[in-house]
């Protein structure tokens, strides 16, 4: 048998999310809803109107269903409840910023030096975080520790980037 193609796979990113969050974002409308709720409090009617402006024509009940899926995955949450004439209106928000971009094909070439320098600096930070975990050989525990470390760094970077 001849090998016609073979490519070395190198791990260059860690995605810190759970399966519920991946499933919640598999529908493009839900991704748009998360983006809409970034730094905003919107109710289902407001979300529906904004989606219609983007070309998504769905029933309010469908949007409510999408919001419920996002809420169950912890990507959105109820941030305000108003009562008016006996009716309750829930407003939703998110603490996640969804960046929906595709990296350019020349990303590695253009940024490899910056990545290398940043990796050296972050190495010290990562090692100091990992010292908080007990040593283990269990793959599941190592992966969990990596997940927690990635989440800590992600939130720290978010704190820095959102200040600008």
N, C-alpha and C positions, 0 to 999 in steps of 0.2 A: 504494500500500500504506500502510495506517495503522499506526502504532505503538500497540499496545494497552497495553504495559507496558515500562518501561525503568528500570533501576536502576543507579546508579553503584556500581562495586565498588571498595572501598578495602582495601588490604592492612593488616590489623591484627594479624597474628600470623605467626610463622615456626615451622614444625614441623621440628625438627632430627632427622630419622630417615631411615633408608634403606628401600628397597623391601622388603628381607628382613624388617625389623622390622615394617613395615606388614602384610605378608603373614602374619607369625607371629601378629600380634594380631587378625587378622580373625575368628578363632574365639573366642567369649566365654570358653570354658573356659581358653584360654591366658592371657587377661587376668587371670582369677581366679588362675591359678597364679602369675603374676608378682606379683600383690598378696599372695598367701600367703607368698611367699619373701622379702618385704621384711623385713629384719632377722631372718630365720630360716634355719636349715639343715634341710631336710626331704628325706627319701628318697621314692621314688615311691609306696610303700605309704602313708606318712603323708599325702602330697598327695592320694592317692585317698580316704582316710578323710575328710579335711577337705572334699573336693569332694562326697562323698556327703551330708555334713551340710548342704551348701548346695543339695542337690537334684540334683546331677549324678551320675548312676549310670552309670559307665563301667568297662570292663575295665581291669585294671592295664596290659595291653599298649597300650591306647589312650592312657592317661595317659603311659606311657613314650614313645610316639610324639610326643605334644604337647610333652613336656619336651625331646625331641631337636630338634624344630623350633625351640623357644625357644633352645636351646643354640646351634644353628647360626646363629641371628640375633644372637647375643651378648647376648640379653636375660637369660639365666640362664647359670650356669656351675657346674661341679663345685667344691664348696668343701671336701669331706671325703670320704675313702674309708675304710671300715672293713672289716676282714677278720674273719669269724667262721666257724669250722668249714669253712674252705676257700672260703666264699662271700664275694664282695665286694659291699658295699652302698655306693652312691654317694649323697651328699647334695648337694643343689643350693641355690644362693642367687642373689640378684640384687643388682646395684648400682643398679638403677633403681627409682624409686618411681612407680608408676602411679596417677595421680589420675583416677578415673573419675567425673567430674561434668559437668553441663551448666550453662553460664552462664545466669543468670536473664535474662529479656527486657529488664529495665531496667538491665543491667550498664553499658552505655555512658553512660547518663544519670547513674547513681549514681557512677561512677568516672572520668568524663572529666577532671575537674580533677586527680585524683591521677595519672592516666596522663600528662597534660601536664607536671606537675611532675617526675615520675619520668623522663620522656623527656629533659627538659632536663639533669637530673643525669647520666643514663646516656650522653648524647651525648658528654660529655668522656671517659668510660671507653671507649666504642666507638671514638672517634677515636684514642685512644692505642693501642688494639689494632690498628686498621687501619694504623697507621704501620709495623707489623711486616711488612706485605705490600708487594710491589713493585707499582707502579701498572700498571694494565692496562686495556684497552678490551674484552677478550674476555669475553663474557657468561658463559661457563662458569667462567672463573677468578674473576670477580666474585662469582658465586653460590657458588662454593666458599669464597671468603674470607668471605662472609656466613655460610655454614654453620659455619665454624670459629669465627667471632666469636660466633655464637649459642650454640655449644657451650661456649665459654669462659665466657660470661655465665651460661648455664644451670648449669654446674658451680659457679661462684662463688656463685650464688644458693642452690644446693643446700647448699653448705658452710654458708652463713649460716642457712638455714631448719632444717637438721638439728641445729644446735647448740641450738635452743630446745626 
